[in-house]
């Protein structure tokens, strides 16, 4: 098993290179990059001042200035050569400088990453603490009134996209009824509050976003637990154990439940990578200055250094999450040897 996981860790290297190289090369050919945006802004400023452009093709910047910008952002080199230079900097923990904020990319990401970690971990903990017991109860009480009502609620939550649910929650609970705030991570005077006041304020701002986060994850985890447990309860080894006199409760928690957790263990690592990376649309809807909102704004503003920096962390989280899923499966299912 050690050799298997060692190979999996080594496979992170070519996979990471393939992902980042593909996106890096695509950013070189997408129109509206940082240089084009700066030229447009310079033309607009020149037009507002009523001046005439001094560059070629009506540009407000000279050719020398444009060439300097290309050298600064690495657009003066072929895509593969520029990628090798960028990758070498990444290996030295240098993600570049943001073309929008003019700050190191790592400092920008570091400031916003804890926000997404808070929402991601909170959502994952609540989802597993509620979904797994609910899935077990639904499997035991299959086709009862309780199962039918909860299934309708679960399917409704799964059918509604989390950002649409977020908009609906804002309209009802924040705008119309004014029960919760419209958005943001915490209040502006958070630093002046007492310890208990900070906790209350954080929870007060987190209720609606976490509800939006939970919609899809809650439904998938609940139904996965229920269906997997029902399959194991119908298996021969459980029916034989019950026929020999084993109490039904012990048959569930002593035999069927552990095997039912295998599908959950398979998706555990992927959930970590997705939740920690944040949600672009949920953070945009609630104006939460986190990892997701930063990625969304960077794509819109063509801030390629930040886009690539986010891609580095997201891809590493996803690849490591897959390995964590394998480890969880090995812990839950003793039959797995990974030879």
N, C-alpha and C positions, 0 to 999 in steps of 0.2 A: 504493500500500500504506500509505503514511503516513496518508492521509485515512481509510482503513478502520480502522486501529488508533486513530486519534483519535476516530472515532465510537464505537468499542467502549468506550473509556475514558469517554466522555461518557454512554454507556448505563448505566454503573455507578451513576450518581446516581439515576435513577428506579427502577432495580431494587432498589437498597439501600433506598430509601424505601418501596417496596412491601413488601419482606420484613419490615423492622423495624416498619412500621405495622401489618401483620397480626398479628404476634406481640404487639406492645404492646397492641393493642385486646383480643386474646384474654385476656391476663393480667388485664385489668380485670374480666372476667366469670367467671373461674375461681374457684370457691369455695375457701376455705382460704387466703386471702392473708395477708400479714404482719400486718395489723391483727387479723384473726380469730384468728390464732395467738397474738398477744400477749394478746388478751382471754381466750383459753382458758388460757394460762399463768398469767395473773393470777387467774383463777377457781380454778385448781388450787392456787396458792399460798395464796389466801384460804381455801380449803377445808382445806388442811393446818394452817392456823393456827387453824381452828375459828371464824373470824369470819364476819360476815354481809356480803354484797355491798352496796355503796352506790350502784350504778348502776341504770339502767333495764334491765328484762328480765333481771334476775339477773346482770348483768355486774359484775365486780369493779372496773371502771374507770368513772369518771364520764363524762357526756356531753361535758364540756369536754375531758377527756383524750383521748377518742376523736376529737373534732374536731381537736385539735392533731396527733394522729398522722396523720389524713387529710391535713391540710395539709402535714405534713412529708414524706409519701410521695407527695403529688400526687393523692390520691384524692378531693379535694374539687372537682376540675374535671372537665368532660366529657372523654371519652377522647381526642378529636382535639385539643382544646386542650392537654391534658396531654402528648400526643405531640409537639406543636410545641415546647413548653417543653423536653421531654427532648431532642429533636433539636438544638435550639439549644445546649444544654449539651454535647452530643456534639461538635458542631462546634468548641467551645472546649476539647475534650479533657477534658471532665468527664463521667465515666460514672456519677456519683452515689455514694451511700454504701450499703454493704451493710446490710440489715436484720438480718442474722445476726451479722456480725462487727463492725458499727459502725465500719468502716474504709472508706476510699475504694476503690471497685471496681477502679480501675486498679492500685493497689498490690497488691491481692489477686491479680489476674490476672498481674501482672508477676512475682510470686514463683514462680508455678507454671508459667508458660508455657515457661521453659527446659527443664523436665523433659520435657514433651511434644515439644519441638523435638528433644531428644536422641534419644528413641525414634523419632520420626517420620523424621528424617533417616537414622538408622542403619538402620532398616527399609527405607527406600527405596533406599539405596545397596546394601545386601546383596541386596535383591530384584532389582535390575537387573543387578548383577554376576554373579549366579548364574542368574537366569531367562533372560536373553537368550542366553548361551552354551548353556545346557541346551536351550532351544527350537531353536536352530540345529542342535545335534547330533541332537535328536529328529526334526527335519525331514529331515536327511540319512539317518538310520538308521530311517526310517519302517517300521513293522510288524516290526521286529526284536525280539529278546528284551529288549534294553536299552530300547527305546521302550515296550514293553508294561509292563515293571516300573515304569519311571518314571511312566508315565501312571496306573497304579494308585495310586502314592503321591501324585501330584498331585491326582487326583480325590478321594482320601481327605482330603487337607488342605483341599480346597475344600468338601467336604461337611460337615466339622465346623466349627461356629461357633468363632470365635477365643476367645470367653470360655469355652466348654465345653472346648476344648483347654487353656486356662489352668488350669481347675479340675483337669483330669486330670493336668497336669504338676505342680501343687502337691501333689496327693495322692500321686503316685508318687515324684517326685524331691525334694520338700521335706519331706513328712510321713512317708512310709514309709521311704524310703532315706536321707533327710537329706543329700542331695548339694548342694542349693542352698537358699538361704533361702526362707522362706515369702512374703516380699514386701518392700515398701519400696524406695525408690530407692537408698539406700546405708546403710551401717552407722551406728549412733549415734556411734561414735568416729572417724568418717571424717576429721575435722579434725586428729586427732592422728596420723594415719598418714603415712608417707613418700610421696613422689611416686609411686614404683612401687607402694607399697601401696594408694594411692588408685585407681590404674588397675586393679589386680587386683580390688579390692573393687567398683568400678563394673561391671566385666565380670561378676563373680560374681553380682551382683544383677540384671544385665540379660539373662542368658541365657534364662530362662524367659519373661519378658514379650515379648522380641523374637521368640522362637519363636512365641508366640501371635499377635503382630502379623503375622508373615510368612505365616501359613497361607493366608489368602484371597488376598493380594496376589501371593504367589509362584505360586500356581496359575494365576491369570488372566494374569499376564505371560508365563509359560512357554507356555501354550497359545496365546495371542495371537501370540507370536513364531513358534511352530511352524506354525500354520495359515497365517499370512500369508506366510511363507517358502515353504511348499509351493505356495501359489497362484502365487507369482511364478516358482518353478522350473518350473512347468507352463506358463508363459506362452510365447507365440510368440517374443518377443525373446530370451529365455534359450535356448530350444531352437535358435534360428537361430544364436546366438553359439557354442553348443557344436558345432553341425553344421559351422561354418566353421573349427573347430579350436581354439577357445578352451578352455583347461583348465577342468575342472569347478570347481576351487577358485576360479579367477579369475571364473568366471561367477557363483558364489555371492557372493563378497565384493566383486566389482567392479560387479555389475549388480543381482542379485536382493535383496541384503541391504538396500541403501538404501531401495528401495521397500517392503520389508517392515517398515521401522521407522516408516512413516507411521501405522499404527494405534497404535503405542506413543507416538508424539509427540502423537496426539490425546488420549490419556488421561493424559499426563504432568502437565499442570497440575492436573487434578482430583485426582490422587494426592497432589500437594503439599498441597492444601488439606485433604484428608481426613486425611492422616498428621500434619500439623502441628497440626491441631485436637485430636489425640489420640483415644483410644477410651474412651468412657464405661465400658463393661463391663470391658475389659481392665484399666484402671487401678483399677476398683473391686475386681476379683478379687484383684489383687496389692497392693492398698492403696498405690498409688503416688500421691503427692500432686501430681498434675499437672493439666493443663487439663481433661482428660476427667472425672476424679473431682470436680473443683470444679463442673463443669457438672451432673453427676448429683446431687450433694448439694444444689446450688442449686435444682434443679427439685423435689426431694423436700421441701426446707424452704421452698419458695415464696419464695426470696430473689430477687425479681424484678429488682432493680438488677443483680445479678451475672448473672442469666440474660440480660438485655438486653445487658450488656457483652460476654458471651461470644458472643451472637448478632452483635454488631457486628463483632468480629474474625473470626468464622467466615464470615460472609457476604462480607466483604471479601476474605478468602483465597480463597473459592470463585470470586468474580467475577474476581479477578485471575488465578486459576489457569486459568480459561477462556481468557483473553487469552494467557497463556503457552503454552497448548496450540496456539493459532493461530500463534503465533510459531514454535514448534517444527515445526509442519507446514510452514510456509513455508521454514524452513531445510532440512528433509529433502527436500521435494518442490519442485524449481525450477519446476514447471508451475503452482504456485499463485501467483496474482497479487493476489487479494483486491481486485479492482476494484469 
